[in-house]
Amino acid sequence: MKAIANRKQTFSRRNVVKQGLTAGALWSVGGRVLGASDRVRLALVGCGSRGRYLAGKLLLSPNTEVVAVCDVFDERLEACGTLAPRAEKCRDYRRLRDRADIDAVIVATPDHWHAAITIDCCDAGKDVYVEKPSSRTIEEGRAMVSAARRSKRVVQVGLQHRSGEHFQRAREIVRSGRLGPIGVLRCRFNKHTGISRPAGGPCPAGLDWKAFLGPAPFREYDQRRHYDWRYFWDYSGGMLTDNGTHVIDMAHLLLDLTAPEEIYQTGGIFVNRDGRETPDTIEIAYRYPTCLVTFEHLSYTARDLNVEAVGPGGSIKIDRTLFEVKADLNKDIGEKGSTEDIDRKHLGNFVDCVRSRKTPNCDVEAGHRATSAAILANISLKLGKKIGWNGNTETLHEA
């Protein structure tokens, strides 16, 4: 498997006109004319538990089919047997990229492969649903946006809160002004995490380790890096770029934030001394043009994922299942909301946009901005100082 990020070939949507059909009823997708009721043919790249979960949810959308699956580990390819028994199985995603009958690709690989596969599939005329974080570096993320725009592809990032009705209602409340101007958004993501395997170990049969590494630096096989890759800088930004990106995106959604101006992260490995490289304890302060955003993560406490917006008129606290509004920091004034299956709604929105060519709920630009904020905090941590950021030019400067 080879990362391909600079393909010159581009595809644009063909103009299709047919008597008796309403405008927008037919579109060119990946070289195939797709009608409003035609079956959307999908390929899955990355057949771990998350990838199979996403594919299963997508199959709940009407007229969808998984026709191909790809993974560098045979064990995971075989795990797709029940999900997509007739799907083509392969180890190299480029085989799927080149199939003219595939409309869209689900990218659920480790983070370090997200950009290369997304860019290559866009340039091959495929729409893409890519898991968060959208990229491992800011430069990769901007290249993904550019690829989506030049190829006129639909790219949805897996920040599914944007498809939740109660998140949209919470956004309306904040924007209504009833809480007054928001001075701070307090973000939190806590979860028990840990590496359970010792270093080293034999490479499993059926795993192409060099293909797993792909664009990452070469390392001898290590089962920790294989199964718990999220805790190593070569492949990810730790828990901050994982579920932390969800929380940052929730903050962006509430106030239409795009880029912080100053960022400072402090933290380290204080509890989970299990061989990880990424921190288990994080505190971040972001200064945006209109407010402060704070973020906390602990890898050794019960799961807790939420954002609280605070203004002079009260506060609103949002998590994945509900929101509650308080007239002040202690008094609940009774307005609450809950949401349905936001994963299914987010994936359904992607399929709808594959057909309609509309902008999805979490377009690649929004996904890139939320991912960038997390990456910037990790840069601050590694430099050991506060950093400044120009969101227009996407350049660092002294804070």
Backbone hydrogen bonds in HBPLUS format (Angstrom, degrees):
<---DONOR---> <-ACCEPTOR-->    atom                        ^
c    i                          cat <-CA-CA->   ^        H-A-AA   ^      H-
h    n   atom  resd res      DA  || num        DHA   H-A  angle D-A-AA Bond
n    s   type  num  typ     dist DA aas  dist angle  dist       angle   num
A0021-LEU N   A0018-LYS O   3.24 MM   3  5.96 158.7  2.29 143.9 142.9     1
A0025-ALA N   A0022-THR O   3.12 MM   3  5.64 148.3  2.22 142.4 139.6     2
A0036-ALA N   A0025-ALA O   3.06 MM  11  5.36 117.3  2.47 152.1 163.6     3
A0027-TRP N   A0034-LEU O   3.05 MM   7  5.28 153.7  2.12 133.3 141.5     4
A0034-LEU N   A0027-TRP O   2.61 MM   7  5.28 168.4  1.62 170.3 170.2     5
A0029-VAL N   A0032-ARG O   2.81 MM   3  5.22 176.2  1.81 146.1 147.4     6
A0032-ARG N   A0029-VAL O   2.97 MM   3  5.22 164.5  1.99 114.5 118.7     7
A0038-ASP N   A0035-GLY O   3.13 MM   3  5.08 159.0  2.18 103.6 110.2     8
A0040-VAL N   A0063-ASN O   2.76 MM  23  6.22 158.1  1.80 156.6 155.0     9
A0065-GLU N   A0040-VAL O   2.96 MM  25  6.29 144.4  2.09 169.1 166.9    10
A0103-ASP N   A0041-ARG O   2.88 MM  62  5.35 146.9  1.99 139.2 149.8    11
A0104-ALA N   A0041-ARG O   3.34 MM  63  6.69 156.7  2.39 153.4 157.0    12
A0042-LEU N   A0065-GLU O   2.76 MM  23  5.95 171.9  1.77 167.5 169.2    13
A0067-VAL N   A0042-LEU O   2.84 MM  25  5.90 151.9  1.92 159.3 165.4    14
A0043-ALA N   A0104-ALA O   3.00 MM  61  6.45 141.3  2.15 146.7 158.6    15
A0106-ILE N   A0043-ALA O   2.77 MM  63  6.15 162.5  1.80 164.6 170.8    16
A0044-LEU N   A0068-ALA O   2.96 MM  24  6.40 157.0  2.01 147.2 151.4    17
A0070-CYS N   A0044-LEU O   2.78 MM  26  6.13 139.6  1.94 158.2 169.8    18
A0045-VAL N   A0106-ILE O   2.83 MM  61  5.99 169.5  1.84 172.8 173.6    19
A0108-ALA N   A0045-VAL O   2.84 MM  63  6.02 173.4  1.84 167.0 168.7    20
A0046-GLY N   A0070-CYS O   2.86 MM  24  6.07 170.5  1.87 168.2 165.1    21
A0052-ARG N   A0048-GLY O   3.00 MM   4  6.23 165.9  2.02 160.7 164.2    22
A0053-TYR N   A0049-SER O   2.98 MM   4  6.08 148.8  2.08 140.1 149.2    23
A0054-LEU N   A0050-ARG O   2.94 MM   4  6.22 162.7  1.97 155.7 159.0    24
A0055-ALA N   A0051-GLY O   3.00 MM   4  6.21 165.7  2.02 151.1 155.0    25
A0056-GLY N   A0052-ARG O   2.95 MM   4  6.06 155.1  2.01 142.8 149.7    26
A0057-LYS N   A0053-TYR O   3.03 MM   4  6.33 153.5  2.10 149.0 155.8    27
A0058-LEU N   A0054-LEU O   2.90 MM   4  6.17 156.5  1.96 152.4 159.3    28
A0059-LEU N   A0055-ALA O   3.02 MM   4  6.25 147.3  2.13 145.4 153.5    29
A0060-LEU N   A0057-LYS O   3.03 MM   3  5.35 153.2  2.11 105.4 114.0    30
A0061-SER N   A0058-LEU O   2.95 MM   3  5.53 159.3  2.00 115.3 121.9    31
A0088-GLU N   A0067-VAL O   2.97 MM  21  6.28 160.4  2.01 136.7 131.3    32
A0069-VAL N   A0088-GLU O   2.78 MM  19  6.17 158.0  1.83 170.8 178.3    33
A0090-CYS N   A0069-VAL O   3.09 MM  21  6.55 144.8  2.22 151.2 161.7    34
A0071-ASP N   A0090-CYS O   3.15 MM  19  6.71 148.3  2.26 151.7 158.7    35
A0208-ASP N   A0072-VAL O   2.98 MM 136  5.46 160.9  2.01 153.4 159.6    36
A0076-ARG N   A0073-PHE O   3.03 MM   3  5.66 132.0  2.27 115.5 126.1    37
A0077-LEU N   A0073-PHE O   3.23 MM   4  6.60 151.5  2.31 147.4 155.8    38
A0074-ASP N   A0206-GLY O   2.87 MM 132  5.03 166.9  1.89 138.9 141.5    39
A0078-GLU N   A0074-ASP O   2.95 MM   4  6.20 163.6  1.98 158.1 160.7    40
A0079-ALA N   A0075-GLU O   3.22 MM   4  6.42 135.3  2.43 130.0 141.5    41
A0080-CYS N   A0077-LEU O   3.09 MM   3  5.58 159.7  2.13 111.4 117.8    42
A0081-GLY N   A0078-GLU O   3.05 MM   3  5.48 162.6  2.08 118.8 120.9    43
A0084-ALA N   A0080-CYS O   2.87 MM   4  5.91 171.8  1.87 166.8 167.2    44
A0087-ALA N   A0084-ALA O   3.12 MM   3  5.36 164.8  2.14 114.3 119.0    45
A0095-ARG N   A0092-ASP O   3.12 MM   3  5.98 160.3  2.16 124.3 128.6    46
A0096-LEU N   A0093-TYR O   2.94 MM   3  5.33 126.4  2.24 106.9 119.9    47
A0097-ARG N   A0093-TYR O   2.94 MM   4  6.27 157.1  1.99 150.8 158.3    48
A0098-ASP N   A0094-ARG O   3.18 MM   4  6.19 145.5  2.30 137.8 143.6    49
A0099-ARG N   A0096-LEU O   3.12 MM   3  5.31 162.9  2.15 108.8 114.2    50
A0102-ILE N   A0099-ARG O   3.38 MM   3  5.85 171.2  2.38 114.7 116.7    51
A0127-ASP N   A0103-ASP O   3.16 MM  24  6.46 168.4  2.17 151.0 149.0    52
A0105-VAL N   A0127-ASP O   2.85 MM  22  6.31 151.9  1.93 150.3 156.5    53
A0129-TYR N   A0105-VAL O   2.91 MM  24  6.30 161.2  1.95 156.7 161.1    54
A0107-VAL N   A0129-TYR O   2.78 MM  22  6.14 165.5  1.81 158.2 162.7    55
A0131-GLU N   A0107-VAL O   3.03 MM  24  6.22 165.2  2.05 171.3 169.1    56
A0113-TRP N   A0110-PRO O   3.11 MM   3  6.03 170.6  2.11 131.5 134.5    57
A0114-HIS N   A0111-ASP O   3.07 MM   3  5.36 155.5  2.13 111.7 119.1    58
A0117-ILE N   A0113-TRP O   3.29 MM   4  6.30 174.1  2.29 162.7 164.5    59
A0118-THR N   A0114-HIS O   3.03 MM   4  6.04 161.9  2.06 149.3 155.2    60
A0119-ILE N   A0115-ALA O   2.91 MM   4  5.99 176.2  1.91 162.9 164.0    61
A0120-ASP N   A0116-ALA O   3.07 MM   4  6.08 163.5  2.09 143.6 148.8    62
A0121-CYS N   A0117-ILE O   2.90 MM   4  5.98 160.2  1.94 149.8 155.3    63
A0122-CYS N   A0118-THR O   2.91 MM   4  6.08 156.9  1.97 150.9 157.4    64
A0123-ASP N   A0119-ILE O   3.03 MM   4  6.23 166.1  2.05 151.9 155.3    65
A0124-ALA N   A0120-ASP O   3.08 MM   4  6.27 124.2  2.40 132.4 146.8    66
A0124-ALA N   A0121-CYS O   3.14 MM   3  4.91 134.3  2.36  90.3 103.3    67
A0126-LYS N   A0121-CYS O   2.86 MM   5  5.25 162.7  1.89 153.6 150.1    68
A0125-GLY N   A0122-CYS O   2.91 MM   3  5.16 160.6  1.95 113.9 116.8    69
A0128-VAL N   A0154-VAL O   2.93 MM  26  6.38 159.8  1.97 160.5 166.9    70
A0156-GLN N   A0128-VAL O   2.96 MM  28  6.46 152.2  2.04 156.9 163.4    71
A0130-VAL N   A0156-GLN O   2.95 MM  26  6.36 152.9  2.03 158.2 166.8    72
A0158-GLY N   A0130-VAL O   2.87 MM  28  6.04 145.9  1.99 151.1 153.6    73
A0141-GLY N   A0137-THR O   3.18 MM   4  6.45 157.5  2.23 142.5 148.4    74
A0142-ARG N   A0138-ILE O   3.04 MM   4  6.35 159.0  2.08 154.3 158.4    75
A0143-ALA N   A0139-GLU O   3.08 MM   4  6.30 154.0  2.15 145.8 153.1    76
A0144-MET N   A0140-GLU O   2.96 MM   4  6.30 142.1  2.10 146.7 157.5    77
A0145-VAL N   A0141-GLY O   3.13 MM   4  6.51 154.5  2.20 147.8 153.6    78
A0146-SER N   A0142-ARG O   3.01 MM   4  6.30 163.3  2.04 149.7 154.1    79
A0147-ALA N   A0143-ALA O   2.95 MM   4  6.12 154.2  2.02 142.5 149.5    80
A0148-ALA N   A0144-MET O   2.99 MM   4  6.23 159.8  2.03 150.8 155.6    81
A0149-ARG N   A0145-VAL O   3.01 MM   4  6.25 157.2  2.06 152.3 158.4    82
A0150-ARG N   A0146-SER O   2.96 MM   4  6.14 170.9  1.97 155.5 157.8    83
A0151-SER N   A0147-ALA O   3.14 MM   4  6.08 150.4  2.24 143.0 150.2    84
A0152-LYS N   A0148-ALA O   2.98 MM   4  5.69 112.2  2.46 130.8 145.0    85
A0153-ARG N   A0148-ALA O   3.03 MM   5  5.02 153.2  2.11 141.1 147.7    86
A0152-LYS N   A0149-ARG O   3.28 MM   3  5.01 148.9  2.38  94.0 103.1    87
A0157-VAL N   A0362-CYS O   2.94 MM 205  5.62 168.3  1.96 162.2 164.4    88
A0159-LEU N   A0157-VAL O   2.70 MM   2  5.66 144.0  1.83 102.7  94.7    89
A0162-ARG N   A0159-LEU O   3.44 MM   3  6.60 168.2  2.45 129.2 129.7    90
A0163-SER N   A0160-GLN O   2.96 MM   3  5.54 162.4  1.99 116.8 122.7    91
A0164-GLY N   A0161-HIS O   3.00 MM   3  5.16 164.9  2.02 110.8 115.6    92
A0167-PHE N   A0164-GLY O   3.18 MM   3  5.36 132.8  2.41 100.3 112.6    93
A0168-GLN N   A0164-GLY O   3.24 MM   4  6.61 153.6  2.31 147.9 154.9    94
A0169-ARG N   A0165-GLU O   2.94 MM   4  6.26 152.7  2.01 148.3 156.1    95
A0170-ALA N   A0166-HIS O   2.98 MM   4  6.04 156.5  2.04 135.8 142.2    96
A0171-ARG N   A0167-PHE O   2.95 MM   4  6.15 151.9  2.03 142.6 150.3    97
A0172-GLU N   A0168-GLN O   3.01 MM   4  6.32 149.4  2.11 142.2 150.0    98
A0173-ILE N   A0169-ARG O   3.04 MM   4  6.39 153.9  2.11 150.1 156.5    99
A0174-VAL N   A0170-ALA O   3.03 MM   4  6.34 163.6  2.06 153.0 156.6   100
A0175-ARG N   A0171-ARG O   2.91 MM   4  6.08 163.4  1.94 151.4 156.4   101
A0176-SER N   A0172-GLU O   2.86 MM   4  5.93 129.4  2.12 140.1 153.0   102
A0176-SER N   A0173-ILE O   3.26 MM   3  5.12 133.6  2.49  91.8 104.2   103
A0177-GLY N   A0174-VAL O   3.43 MM   3  5.96 158.9  2.48 109.9 115.0   104
A0180-GLY N   A0177-GLY O   2.89 MM   3  4.89 153.9  1.96 105.2 113.8   105
A0313-GLY N   A0179-LEU O   2.80 MM 134  4.00 157.7  1.84 127.8 120.8   106
A0183-GLY N   A0310-VAL O   3.04 MM 127  6.25 148.5  2.14 158.3 163.3   107
A0292-LEU N   A0183-GLY O   3.05 MM 109  6.32 169.5  2.06 145.0 146.7   108
A0310-VAL N   A0184-VAL O   3.06 MM 126  5.67 164.8  2.09 170.1 173.6   109
A0185-LEU N   A0292-LEU O   2.92 MM 107  6.35 147.1  2.02 146.0 156.4   110
A0294-THR N   A0185-LEU O   2.93 MM 109  6.35 158.3  1.98 158.8 165.8   111
A0186-ARG N   A0308-GLU O   2.79 MM 122  5.04 163.6  1.81 149.9 151.3   112
A0308-GLU N   A0186-ARG O   2.88 MM 122  5.04 150.8  1.97 134.7 144.5   113
A0187-CYS N   A0294-THR O   2.78 MM 107  5.77 160.2  1.82 141.7 147.9   114
A0296-GLU N   A0187-CYS O   3.03 MM 109  6.41 136.6  2.23 132.3 144.3   115
A0188-ARG N   A0306-ASN O   2.95 MM 118  5.47 151.8  2.04 166.7 165.0   116
A0306-ASN N   A0188-ARG O   3.01 MM 118  5.47 156.2  2.07 146.5 152.7   117
A0189-PHE N   A0296-GLU O   2.97 MM 107  6.34 162.0  2.00 167.9 173.9   118
A0190-ASN N   A0304-ASP O   2.82 MM 114  4.98 151.4  1.90 136.8 146.5   119
A0304-ASP N   A0190-ASN O   2.95 MM 114  4.98 145.7  2.07 135.8 134.4   120
A0191-LYS N   A0298-LEU O   3.09 MM 107  6.57 159.6  2.13 161.6 167.6   121
A0193-THR N   A0299-SER O   3.04 MM 106  5.40 152.7  2.11 145.3 136.7   122
A0223-GLN N   A0200-GLY O   2.89 MM  23  5.78 174.1  1.89 149.9 151.0   123
A0207-LEU N   A0204-PRO O   3.33 MM   3  5.84 145.7  2.45 138.1 133.8   124
A0212-PHE N   A0208-ASP O   3.01 MM   4  6.36 147.6  2.11 146.5 156.6   125
A0213-LEU N   A0209-TRP O   3.00 MM   4  6.34 158.8  2.05 152.2 156.4   126
A0214-GLY N   A0210-LYS O   2.98 MM   4  6.20 159.6  2.02 145.5 151.3   127
A0216-ALA N   A0213-LEU O   2.82 MM   3  5.19 163.2  1.84 143.6 140.9   128
A0225-ARG N   A0222-ASP O   2.97 MM   3  5.39 118.0  2.36 109.0 123.2   129
A0226-HIS N   A0222-ASP O   3.03 MM   4  6.34 143.9  2.16 149.1 160.2   130
A0227-TYR N   A0223-GLN O   2.98 MM   4  5.97 175.8  1.98 147.2 148.1   131
A0228-ASP N   A0224-ARG O   2.75 MM   4  5.13 144.0  1.88 134.5 146.3   132
A0231-TYR N   A0228-ASP O   3.28 MM   3  6.28 176.6  2.28 129.7 130.6   133
A0232-PHE N   A0229-TRP O   3.11 MM   3  5.63 153.3  2.18 128.8 126.8   134
A0277-GLU N   A0231-TYR O   2.87 MM  46  5.84 170.6  1.88 171.9 174.6   135
A0278-THR N   A0231-TYR O   3.28 MM  47  5.25 151.8  2.37 126.8 129.3   136
A0235-TYR N   A0232-PHE O   3.13 MM   3  6.02 155.9  2.19 125.0 129.9   137
A0236-SER N   A0232-PHE O   3.24 MM   4  6.20 141.3  2.40 148.8 159.0   138
A0244-GLY N   A0239-MET O   3.13 MM   5  6.17 154.7  2.20 163.2 162.7   139
A0245-THR N   A0242-ASP O   3.18 MM   3  5.85 145.8  2.31 115.2 121.9   140
A0246-HIS N   A0243-ASN O   3.01 MM   3  5.20 126.8  2.30 100.9 114.4   141
A0248-ILE N   A0244-GLY O   3.02 MM   4  6.34 163.3  2.05 154.6 159.1   142
A0249-ASP N   A0245-THR O   2.90 MM   4  6.01 156.6  1.96 146.5 153.2   143
A0250-MET N   A0246-HIS O   2.96 MM   4  6.27 142.4  2.10 141.6 152.1   144
A0251-ALA N   A0247-VAL O   3.11 MM   4  6.49 152.5  2.19 147.4 153.7   145
A0252-HIS N   A0248-ILE O   2.95 MM   4  6.32 157.7  2.00 148.8 155.3   146
A0253-LEU N   A0249-ASP O   2.83 MM   4  6.03 157.2  1.88 148.8 154.7   147
A0254-LEU N   A0250-MET O   3.08 MM   4  6.31 159.3  2.13 148.9 153.1   148
A0256-ASP N   A0252-HIS O   2.77 MM   4  5.24 109.3  2.27 146.4 160.4   149
A0257-LEU N   A0252-HIS O   2.95 MM   5  4.33 143.3  2.09 121.9 128.7   150
A0261-GLU N   A0287-ARG O   2.72 MM  26  5.70 168.6  1.74 157.4 160.7   151
A0389-TRP N   A0261-GLU O   2.91 MM 128  4.96 150.9  2.00 134.7 135.4   152
A0262-GLU N   A0287-ARG O   3.32 MM  25  5.13 153.0  2.39 134.5 140.0   153
A0287-ARG N   A0262-GLU O   2.93 MM  25  5.13 161.5  1.97 145.7 147.3   154
A0263-ILE N   A0387-ILE O   2.96 MM 124  5.42 154.5  2.02 154.1 160.5   155
A0387-ILE N   A0263-ILE O   2.90 MM 124  5.42 161.3  1.94 155.0 160.1   156
A0264-TYR N   A0285-ALA O   3.02 MM  21  5.36 143.8  2.15 144.2 154.5   157
A0285-ALA N   A0264-TYR O   2.90 MM  21  5.36 156.8  1.96 151.5 159.3   158
A0266-THR N   A0283-GLU O   2.95 MM  17  5.51 163.9  1.98 162.1 167.4   159
A0283-GLU N   A0266-THR O   2.97 MM  17  5.51 152.5  2.05 169.2 169.3   160
A0268-GLY N   A0281-THR O   3.11 MM  13  5.61 146.0  2.23 143.7 152.9   161
A0280-ASP N   A0268-GLY O   3.04 MM  12  6.22 141.7  2.19 126.1 132.5   162
A0281-THR N   A0268-GLY O   3.16 MM  13  5.61 139.0  2.34 159.1 169.4   163
A0273-ARG N   A0271-VAL O   3.07 MM   2  5.85 129.4  2.33 106.6  92.1   164
A0299-SER N   A0280-ASP O   2.88 MM  19  4.93 150.0  1.97 152.8 151.8   165
A0282-ILE N   A0297-HIS O   2.89 MM  15  5.00 157.7  1.94 154.2 155.0   166
A0297-HIS N   A0282-ILE O   3.08 MM  15  5.00 158.8  2.12 136.4 136.5   167
A0284-ILE N   A0295-PHE O   2.90 MM  11  4.99 153.6  1.97 148.9 151.4   168
A0295-PHE N   A0284-ILE O   3.05 MM  11  4.99 151.8  2.14 136.9 138.2   169
A0286-TYR N   A0293-VAL O   2.78 MM   7  5.01 163.1  1.81 160.7 164.6   170
A0293-VAL N   A0286-TYR O   2.98 MM   7  5.01 164.1  2.00 140.8 143.6   171
A0288-TYR N   A0291-CYS O   2.90 MM   3  5.34 158.0  1.95 170.7 178.0   172
A0307-VAL N   A0318-ILE O   2.90 MM  11  5.37 151.5  1.98 150.0 159.5   173
A0318-ILE N   A0307-VAL O   2.82 MM  11  5.37 166.4  1.83 160.6 164.0   174
A0309-ALA N   A0316-ILE O   2.87 MM   7  5.38 159.4  1.91 159.9 160.8   175
A0316-ILE N   A0309-ALA O   3.02 MM   7  5.38 150.2  2.11 146.1 155.3   176
A0311-GLY N   A0314-GLY O   2.92 MM   3  5.50 171.8  1.93 174.1 176.7   177
A0314-GLY N   A0311-GLY O   3.20 MM   3  5.50 168.7  2.21 113.8 117.0   178
A0315-SER N   A0326-LYS O   3.02 MM  11  5.33 152.7  2.10 139.1 147.3   179
A0326-LYS N   A0315-SER O   2.86 MM  11  5.33 167.2  1.88 155.7 158.4   180
A0317-LYS N   A0324-GLU O   3.03 MM   7  5.55 161.4  2.07 153.4 157.3   181
A0324-GLU N   A0317-LYS O   3.05 MM   7  5.55 146.7  2.16 145.5 155.8   182
A0319-ASP N   A0322-LEU O   2.99 MM   3  5.71 168.4  2.01 173.0 176.2   183
A0323-PHE N   A0337-GLY O   3.04 MM  14  5.36 129.6  2.30 133.0 140.6   184
A0337-GLY N   A0323-PHE O   3.30 MM  14  5.36 142.7  2.45 133.9 138.5   185
A0325-VAL N   A0335-GLU O   3.33 MM  10  5.82 148.0  2.44 157.0 164.3   186
A0333-ILE N   A0325-VAL O   3.19 MM   8  6.24 167.8  2.21 144.5 148.3   187
A0327-ALA N   A0331-LYS O   2.95 MM   4  5.75 134.9  2.15 158.6 168.6   188
A0342-ILE N   A0340-GLU O   2.88 MM   2  5.74 106.8  2.43 118.1 102.1   189
A0345-LYS N   A0341-ASP O   3.09 MM   4  6.38 159.3  2.13 148.0 154.4   190
A0346-HIS N   A0342-ILE O   2.84 MM   4  5.88 157.6  1.89 145.2 151.0   191
A0347-LEU N   A0343-ASP O   2.97 MM   4  6.17 165.6  1.99 154.8 158.3   192
A0348-GLY N   A0344-ARG O   2.81 MM   4  5.90 153.3  1.88 144.7 153.3   193
A0349-ASN N   A0345-LYS O   2.83 MM   4  6.01 146.9  1.94 142.0 150.7   194
A0350-PHE N   A0346-HIS O   3.13 MM   4  6.46 147.4  2.24 139.0 147.2   195
A0351-VAL N   A0347-LEU O   3.08 MM   4  6.48 161.2  2.12 151.8 155.0   196
A0352-ASP N   A0348-GLY O   2.93 MM   4  6.16 161.8  1.96 150.3 155.6   197
A0353-CYS N   A0349-ASN O   2.97 MM   4  6.19 150.3  2.06 144.7 152.5   198
A0353-CYS N   A0350-PHE O   3.08 MM   3  5.12 116.8  2.49  95.2 110.5   199
A0354-VAL N   A0350-PHE O   2.89 MM   4  6.22 142.7  2.03 149.2 160.5   200
A0355-ARG N   A0351-VAL O   3.23 MM   4  6.58 147.0  2.35 145.2 152.7   201
A0356-SER N   A0352-ASP O   2.87 MM   4  6.14 164.9  1.90 149.8 154.5   202
A0357-ARG N   A0353-CYS O   2.72 MM   4  4.96 149.9  1.81 134.5 140.5   203
A0366-ALA N   A0363-ASP O   3.03 MM   3  5.56 117.6  2.43 113.6 126.9   204
A0367-GLY N   A0363-ASP O   3.08 MM   4  6.41 163.5  2.11 155.7 161.0   205
A0368-HIS N   A0364-VAL O   2.85 MM   4  5.91 150.8  1.93 141.5 149.5   206
A0369-ARG N   A0365-GLU O   2.99 MM   4  6.26 153.2  2.07 147.3 153.9   207
A0370-ALA N   A0366-ALA O   3.14 MM   4  6.40 163.2  2.17 152.4 155.6   208
A0371-THR N   A0367-GLY O   3.01 MM   4  6.10 162.4  2.04 147.2 152.8   209
A0372-SER N   A0368-HIS O   2.81 MM   4  5.90 154.5  1.87 145.9 153.5   210
A0373-ALA N   A0369-ARG O   3.18 MM   4  6.41 153.6  2.26 143.1 148.3   211
A0374-ALA N   A0370-ALA O   3.42 MM   4  6.78 153.5  2.50 143.5 149.4   212
A0375-ILE N   A0371-THR O   2.96 MM   4  6.28 162.5  2.00 154.8 160.1   213
A0376-LEU N   A0372-SER O   2.79 MM   4  5.97 160.4  1.83 155.6 160.7   214
A0377-ALA N   A0373-ALA O   3.25 MM   4  6.46 150.9  2.34 138.4 144.9   215
A0378-ASN N   A0374-ALA O   3.23 MM   4  6.62 152.2  2.31 146.3 153.4   216
A0379-ILE N   A0375-ILE O   2.98 MM   4  6.36 145.4  2.10 147.5 157.8   217
A0380-SER N   A0376-LEU O   2.96 MM   4  6.32 156.6  2.02 150.0 155.8   218
A0381-LEU N   A0377-ALA O   2.99 MM   4  6.30 155.5  2.05 146.3 152.8   219
A0382-LYS N   A0378-ASN O   3.00 MM   4  6.23 162.8  2.03 147.8 151.5   220
A0383-LEU N   A0379-ILE O   2.93 MM   4  6.13 153.6  2.00 151.7 159.0   221
A0384-GLY N   A0380-SER O   2.79 MM   4  5.82 130.7  2.04 141.8 155.6   222
A0385-LYS N   A0380-SER O   3.31 MM   5  5.60 147.3  2.43 143.8 148.9   223
A0384-GLY N   A0381-LEU O   3.20 MM   3  5.01 130.0  2.46  90.5 104.0   224
A0388-GLY N   A0397-HIS O   2.86 MM   9  4.89 150.6  1.95 168.3 158.4   225
A0397-HIS N   A0388-GLY O   3.03 MM   9  4.89 149.0  2.13 124.5 124.5   226
A0390-ASN N   A0395-THR O   2.95 MM   5  5.38 165.5  1.97 159.7 164.5   227
A0394-GLU N   A0390-ASN O   2.69 MM   4  5.31 124.8  1.99 142.1 159.0   228
A0395-THR N   A0390-ASN O   3.31 MM   5  5.38 142.8  2.46 131.6 140.7   229
